[in-house]
Amino acid sequence: MAYEAESELGTNNPRDALLKLTVAELSSMARNLYGLNVGGATAKKELIDLIVNATQKFKGNADIQVVSEDAQDEEVPKGYVKIRVSAGPLNPRNRPIIIGLNFKMASLPVNQPIVMPGKWLTCLQDAVESKAVIGTGTDGREELQWIEQQKHPFTIMVDNR
């Protein structure tokens, strides 16, 4: 799959890893992993330029790897977690989730298992929003109440922190 080259993008010359991919794989990577609108970009060089520029912005992606569904849980290194970010009401089109930590940004694909350093998990845990609901007060009357919910729902599949 196209995401196998993603782990090599943190190296000195990411273009070497991308040159091994087909135009279709590059287009898929640009759209699904970086949320880029490739539009009419059909030339391999154009797609590689788009992805390399995106990797400069998302330096945190070097720490994050998409894994296959059947990847063994033992393959998650110490200090890392395996998670799956789910689509939610705030992300109905399953676009990648953008998170930031210590001046690094990363793009997390939705509905795919990923392995990432445990420190990045705090970004998802801290992303909550308050939602107003009508509830029943102690006196039995309706009142406005606020509840907190995860902005980007996720599941921890393996925790090796």
C-alpha positions, 0 to 999 in steps of 0.5 A, a space after each residue: 500500500 502507498 503508506 509503506 513509503 510514509 515511514 521512509 519520508 523522515 529520511 534525508 531524501 524522501 523523494 527516493 521513497 516516493 519514486 518507488 510508488 505509482 501515480 495512483 499510490 501517490 495520489 492516494 497518499 496525498 489525499 488520504 494521509 495529508 488531506 491534499 487536494 491533488 486536483 489535476 496533478 497527474 504527473 509523478 513529479 507534481 505529486 511528489 512535490 506536493 507530498 514533500 512540501 506537506 511532509 515539511 509542514 507535518 514533521 510529526 508524521 515521521 513518528 506515526 505509521 499506518 499499520 495493516 489490520 492484521 499487524 501483531 500487537 507485539 510489533 508496537 515498540 515500548 513507548 508507543 501506542 496503537 490506536 484507531 481514530 474514528 469518524 465523528 459528527 465533526 468529521 463526517 467525510 473521514 478527513 485526516 485529523 491534524 494534531 500538534 505537539 511541541 511545535 510539530 504537526 501530524 496528520 492522523 488518518 481516520 478509520 485506520 490502525 496507526 502506531 505512534 509515540 504515546 506522547 502524541 496521545 495526549 493531543 487526542 485526549 485533550 481535544 474535548 468540546 463542551 456541548 449544551 444539552 437540556 437536562 433535568 435539574 435537582 428541582 425536576 425542571 428542565 435546565 441547560 447543562 454542559 457535557 464534555 465529549 471527545 472531539 475526535 473519538 479514538 480507540 486505544 488498541 495497544 498501549 505500550 507506554 
